[in-house]
Amino acid sequence: MRVFHTLTWVVTLLELTVACRNPIDGVALRTKAPITTGIIAIRLHDPAGNPLPTSSRVTLAGPDADKIVTTHGTTKYSVDAEGLLCLAVLPSLAPSSKEPIQFTLVIEADGYLTIVQPITVTSRNRLTRTLRWIDLARPPRTLAAGRITKHAGADGATSEPVALLTPSPPRSTDKASVLLEPGTRLLDRDGKPVAGAVTLTTVYTNAREPATSQVPGGGRLFSVKSRDGRINPDPLRVLSMAGSVTLESYSSAYQLAYSSSLPIVCYMDLNPATINAQTGRPIQPGDSIPLYSYDAVTRQWQPEKAGIVTRSLVGRLEYQVSVDRFLTYVAAWTAPACDNDPVASVSRRPAN
């Protein structure tokens, strides 16, 4: 009996000793330090002020997609509730202008226009991009977006006509249409065909009210490249904007089209009260409106062949122009800007 009690006390003493010991004694806790250089900060906003979607899908494509991680070194990319997505270049890499890191960021959400944004990183300095996330059912008053998916052959050629008509934005009947002829070849920036299932998207900005906030530059065109290749260091300011259209096309692998072998014909409905800045009167059929293109990859503006004002079959004024690249196009009269010049978009509502 005495032996039993002695053993009981020994076991009890051992249990108390173990219970009082810190279970993590001798264990080294290590946390991975976040990446602080080579940051790519993506800020998303809804141009109509709607709440951002609560769930989304983030995909990276392109040649260097495997060189991009989150700031915590993972590949679990996500957009937070404030619309911020933080990416980073792998710490072991040193991108430069001669050896850039290039990838395509894709952000999808139900009911929203897919964001397909090419990004080039040339240093480990912080890079920030602000991108609009358009709710297709609730766009701003001045904006309408549409998309369609068609098939392109192995050579990037469409086998049938492609016609895309944007839906009317709320409280407006303005539309834009884009037409591609059969046999139009779609090519990327390296001249490679964009084949398979190809999505074409169009974002149209009308001029029923001041709308320069919805186009790149917000009413100013910076570093405009002239036709002889020279860059104008002085910005241009928009005197009167007639409309704008952004064209985008990409494959199911998110290979972005840059050019087309045949002209892309665009038609934009016009506000009949838009003032022709050259004549000082409302626009009329036959008027020529200057056209500028903006390349979001190179951030380059340049003048394009002007389009003309025509009258549609239903009697509406529209702007007709032919282009050959998938860029943003702005139809507007401009003038050299001074540092203190106000930014204005001249457009009056027609009398009812």
C-alpha positions in Angstrom: 0.0 0.0 0.0 2.9 2.4 0.9 4.5 1.6 -2.5 1.2 2.5 -4.3 0.9 5.8 -2.5 4.6 6.6 -3.3 4.1 5.9 -7.0 0.9 8.0 -7.0 2.7 11.0 -5.6 5.6 10.6 -8.2 3.1 10.5 -11.1 1.3 13.5 -9.8 4.5 15.5 -9.4 5.5 14.7 -13.0 2.1 15.8 -14.3 2.4 19.1 -12.5 5.9 19.7 -13.7 4.8 19.1 -17.3 1.7 21.2 -17.0 3.7 24.2 -15.7 6.2 24.0 -18.5 5.7 26.4 -21.5 4.8 24.2 -24.4 6.6 26.4 -26.9 9.9 26.5 -24.9 12.7 25.8 -27.3 10.5 26.4 -30.4 11.7 29.2 -32.7 8.8 31.1 -34.2 9.7 32.6 -37.5 7.5 34.9 -39.7 8.3 35.8 -43.2 9.0 39.5 -43.6 6.8 41.3 -46.2 8.3 42.4 -49.4 8.9 46.2 -49.3 10.4 47.0 -52.8 9.2 46.2 -56.3 5.6 46.9 -55.1 2.8 47.2 -57.7 -0.2 48.9 -56.0 -3.5 48.5 -57.9 -6.3 50.8 -56.8 -9.8 50.0 -58.2 -12.7 52.4 -58.3 -16.2 52.4 -59.6 -16.6 55.5 -61.8 -20.3 55.7 -60.9 -19.6 55.6 -57.1 -21.3 52.2 -56.7 -20.0 49.9 -53.9 -17.2 47.6 -55.2 -18.0 43.9 -55.6 -17.4 41.8 -52.5 -15.8 38.9 -54.4 -13.5 38.8 -57.4 -11.1 36.6 -59.3 -7.5 37.7 -59.9 -5.4 36.1 -62.6 -1.9 36.9 -63.9 -1.0 36.0 -67.4 1.8 36.8 -69.8 5.5 36.0 -70.0 6.6 37.0 -66.5 3.5 36.2 -64.5 5.4 33.6 -62.4 7.7 36.4 -61.2 5.0 38.3 -59.5 3.7 37.4 -55.9 1.8 39.2 -53.1 3.7 41.3 -50.7 3.8 38.3 -48.4 5.4 36.1 -51.1 2.3 34.1 -51.9 0.2 33.7 -55.1 -3.1 34.1 -53.3 -4.0 37.4 -55.0 -7.1 39.2 -53.7 -8.7 42.6 -53.8 -9.5 44.0 -50.4 -12.7 45.8 -49.4 -11.2 49.2 -50.3 -10.4 48.1 -53.8 -6.6 47.7 -53.2 -4.5 44.9 -54.7 -0.9 44.8 -53.7 1.6 42.8 -55.8 5.4 42.6 -55.8 8.3 41.5 -58.0 10.2 38.5 -56.5 12.9 39.9 -54.2 15.7 38.1 -56.1 14.9 40.0 -59.4 16.2 43.4 -60.5 14.0 44.6 -63.4 15.3 47.4 -65.6 14.4 49.2 -68.8 16.6 46.7 -70.7 15.2 43.7 -68.9 11.7 44.6 -67.9 9.2 42.4 -66.2 5.9 42.2 -68.2 2.7 40.6 -67.3 -1.1 41.0 -67.7 -3.3 41.6 -64.7 -6.8 40.2 -65.0 -9.6 41.0 -62.5 -13.1 39.6 -62.9 -16.3 39.9 -61.0 -19.8 39.0 -61.8 -21.7 41.8 -63.6 -18.5 43.9 -64.1 -16.5 44.6 -67.2 -13.3 42.4 -67.0 -10.1 44.4 -66.3 -7.3 43.2 -68.6 -4.3 45.5 -67.8 -0.8 45.0 -69.2 1.9 46.1 -66.8 5.6 46.7 -67.3 8.0 47.0 -64.4 11.4 48.5 -65.0 12.7 49.0 -61.5 12.1 48.1 -57.9 10.5 51.5 -57.2 6.8 51.5 -56.2 4.4 51.4 -59.2 0.8 52.6 -58.8 -2.1 52.1 -61.2 -5.6 53.4 -60.7 -8.1 51.4 -62.7 -11.8 51.8 -63.2 -14.1 48.8 -62.5 -17.3 49.3 -64.5 -20.6 47.8 -63.3 -22.3 46.9 -66.6 -25.8 47.4 -65.1 -25.0 50.7 -63.3 -22.5 52.8 -65.3 -22.2 56.5 -64.9 -24.7 58.7 -66.9 -22.1 59.5 -69.5 -20.7 56.0 -70.0 -21.9 52.8 -71.7 -20.0 49.5 -72.1 -20.6 46.4 -74.1 -18.8 43.2 -74.9 -19.1 40.2 -77.3 -17.1 37.0 -77.9 -16.3 35.7 -81.4 -14.0 33.1 -82.9 -10.7 33.9 -84.7 -8.8 31.4 -86.7 -5.2 30.3 -86.1 -4.0 33.3 -88.1 -6.1 35.7 -86.0 -8.7 36.3 -88.7 -12.4 36.6 -88.0 -14.6 34.3 -90.2 -17.7 36.5 -90.0 -18.6 40.1 -89.5 -18.3 41.4 -85.9 -20.7 44.0 -84.7 -20.8 45.3 -81.2 -23.4 47.8 -80.0 -23.2 49.3 -76.6 -26.3 49.4 -74.5 -27.8 52.7 -73.6 -26.5 54.2 -70.3 -29.2 55.1 -67.8 -31.4 58.0 -68.8 -29.8 58.3 -72.2 -30.3 56.9 -75.7 -26.7 57.5 -76.9 -25.0 54.4 -78.3 -21.7 53.5 -80.0 -21.2 50.7 -82.5 -18.0 48.9 -83.7 -17.8 47.0 -86.9 -15.1 44.5 -88.1 -15.2 43.0 -91.6 -14.8 39.2 -92.1 -11.2 38.3 -92.5 -9.9 41.0 -90.1 -6.7 39.7 -88.5 -6.2 40.6 -84.9 -2.5 40.9 -83.9 -0.7 41.6 -80.6 2.1 44.1 -80.1 4.6 41.6 -81.3 2.7 40.9 -84.5 1.5 37.5 -83.3 -2.1 36.4 -84.1 -4.7 36.5 -81.4 -6.6 33.3 -82.0 -9.5 31.2 -80.6 -12.3 32.7 -78.5 -11.7 36.4 -78.7 -13.6 39.0 -76.6 -14.2 42.5 -77.9 -15.2 45.2 -75.5 -16.2 48.8 -76.1 -16.5 51.6 -73.5 -18.2 54.7 -74.9 -18.3 58.1 -73.3 -20.9 60.6 -74.6 -21.0 64.4 -74.1 -24.5 65.0 -72.7 -22.7 66.6 -69.8 -19.1 67.4 -68.9 -17.5 64.0 -69.2 -13.7 64.6 -69.4 -13.3 63.0 -66.0 -14.2 59.6 -67.7 -11.3 59.8 -70.2 -7.5 59.6 -69.7 -6.0 62.8 -68.6 -9.2 64.3 -67.3 -9.3 66.9 -70.0 -5.6 67.3 -70.7 -3.5 65.5 -73.2 0.1 65.2 -72.1 3.3 64.6 -74.2 1.4 64.3 -77.5 3.4 62.6 -80.1 3.3 64.4 -83.5 3.1 62.6 -86.8 6.8 63.1 -87.4 7.5 61.3 -84.1 8.4 64.3 -82.0 7.0 64.7 -78.5 5.3 68.0 -77.6 6.3 68.9 -74.1 3.4 71.3 -73.7 0.0 69.7 -72.9 -3.2 70.3 -74.8 -6.4 71.1 -73.0 -9.8 70.0 -74.3 -12.0 72.9 -75.4 -15.0 70.8 -76.5 -15.3 67.0 -76.4 -17.7 65.2 -78.7 -17.2 61.7 -77.4 -14.7 58.9 -76.7 -14.5 55.2 -77.3 -12.1 52.7 -75.8 -11.6 49.5 -77.8 -10.1 46.3 -76.3 -9.8 42.7 -77.5 -8.2 39.7 -75.9 -8.2 35.9 -76.2 -9.2 33.3 -73.6 -5.6 33.3 -72.5 -5.7 37.1 -72.1 -3.4 37.8 -75.0 -4.3 41.4 -75.9 -4.9 42.5 -79.5 -3.1 45.7 -80.5 -3.8 46.1 -84.2 -6.1 44.9 -86.9 -5.3 44.2 -90.6 -8.5 46.0 -91.8 -10.1 49.2 -90.5 -12.3 49.1 -87.4 -15.2 51.3 -88.2 -16.7 53.2 -85.1 -19.9 55.2 -84.9 -20.7 57.3 -81.9 -24.0 59.1 -81.2 -23.4 62.8 -80.7 -25.1 65.5 -78.5 -26.5 67.9 -81.2 -25.7 70.8 -78.8 -22.0 70.1 -78.7 -20.2 73.2 -79.8 -17.8 73.1 -82.7 -14.8 75.0 -81.2 -13.7 76.2 -84.6 -16.9 77.7 -85.8 -18.5 78.5 -82.4 -21.8 76.9 -83.4 -23.4 73.6 -82.7 -22.1 70.7 -84.7 -23.6 69.9 -88.1 -23.3 67.1 -90.7 -20.0 67.4 -92.6 -18.1 68.9 -89.7 -14.7 67.4 -89.1 -13.8 66.7 -85.4 -10.1 66.1 -84.5 -9.3 62.7 -83.1 -6.6 61.7 -80.6 -5.6 58.2 -79.5 -4.2 57.2 -76.1 -2.1 54.1 -75.5 -2.5 52.9 -71.9 0.6 50.7 -72.2 3.0 53.4 -73.4 0.9 56.3 -71.9 1.3 58.0 -75.2 -1.2 60.5 -76.9 -1.0 61.1 -80.6 -3.3 62.7 -83.2 -5.2 60.5 -85.6 -7.1 61.0 -88.9 -10.1 63.1 -88.0 -13.6 61.7 -88.3 -16.7 63.5 -89.6 -20.2 64.2 -88.4 -22.9 62.4 -90.3 -26.6 61.8 -89.9 -27.8 58.3 -89.2 -30.7 56.5 -90.8 -32.9 57.6 -87.9 -31.9 61.2 -88.2 -29.4 61.4 -85.3 -26.0 63.0 -85.5 -23.2 60.6 -85.2 -19.4 60.6 -85.5 -17.9 58.2 -87.9 -14.2 57.2 -87.9 -12.0 54.3 -89.0 -9.1 53.1 -86.8 -6.7 50.2 -86.8 -5.6 49.8 -83.2 -7.2 48.8 -79.9 -6.8 52.0 -77.9 -8.7 54.8 -76.4 -9.9 57.4 -78.9 -11.1 60.9 -78.0 -12.9 63.2 -80.4 -12.3 66.7 -79.3 -11.1 70.2 -80.1 -8.0 71.2 -78.2 -5.7 74.2 -77.6 -2.3 74.6 -76.0 -2.7 74.6 -72.2 -1.1 77.0 -69.7 -0.3 75.8 -66.2 -3.2 77.9 -64.8 -5.7 77.1 -67.5 -9.0 75.7 -66.3 -10.0 72.3 -67.7 -13.4 72.5 -69.4 -15.6 70.3 -71.6 -18.0 72.5 -73.6 -21.3 70.7 -74.1 -24.8 72.1 -73.7 -28.0 70.1 -73.2 -30.4 70.4 -76.2 -33.7 72.2 -75.5 -36.6 69.8 -75.2 
